[in-house]
Amino acid sequence: MLAPAVVMLRLPVMAAEAGGLARRGESMRAISEKVAAVTEGVAAAQLSLVDSFSRFWPEIMTGKTPSLLNGVALERSVHAALKPASRRVKANFKRLAG
């Protein structure tokens, strides 16, 4: 929910940078933060799936439906992938609003 607010706070700064009225710090920071968040998100998603793979046989042996087959593993993976981006958006909102 904070992403649109961060975009609205960043646009005037980025417009000033594009017009040559300010240094290009915010644009470079925005790009580098996005690349870092994507990288962290991919790594977190992969680790979550590896964890689900490691739980496959124990879940079978205890009579549970494996999380890899019922979609729970993918749901966990998506949530893990979105956490880094969510943290960065919250931090950006605090920094830009304050």
Residue, then its C-alpha position, 0 to 999 in steps of 0.5 A: m500500500l505504500a508503494p504509490a506513496v513512495v512513487m509520489l514522493r520520489l517523482p518531484v525529486m527525480a524530475a528535478e534530477a532530470g532537469g539538472l536542478a539536483r544531483r542524480g542521487e535519488s534516481m541511482r538509489a532507486i535503481s540500485e534498491k530495486v535491483a537489490a530487492v529483486t536479488e534478495g527476493v529471488a534468493a529468499a524464494q529459492l531458499s523457501l522452495v529448498d526448505s519445502f523440498s527438504r520437507f517432502w519426505p517427512e510430510i509423506m511419511t507422517g501422512k500429510t499432503p506435501s506442501l509441494l503438491n498442495g500449493v503451500a510451498l509456492e505461497r510461502s515462496v511468494h511471501a518470502a520473495l516479497k518481504p525484501a521489497s516490502r522492507r525497502v518500500k517501508a524504509n523509503f517511505k520513512r526516509l522520503a516522508g520525513 
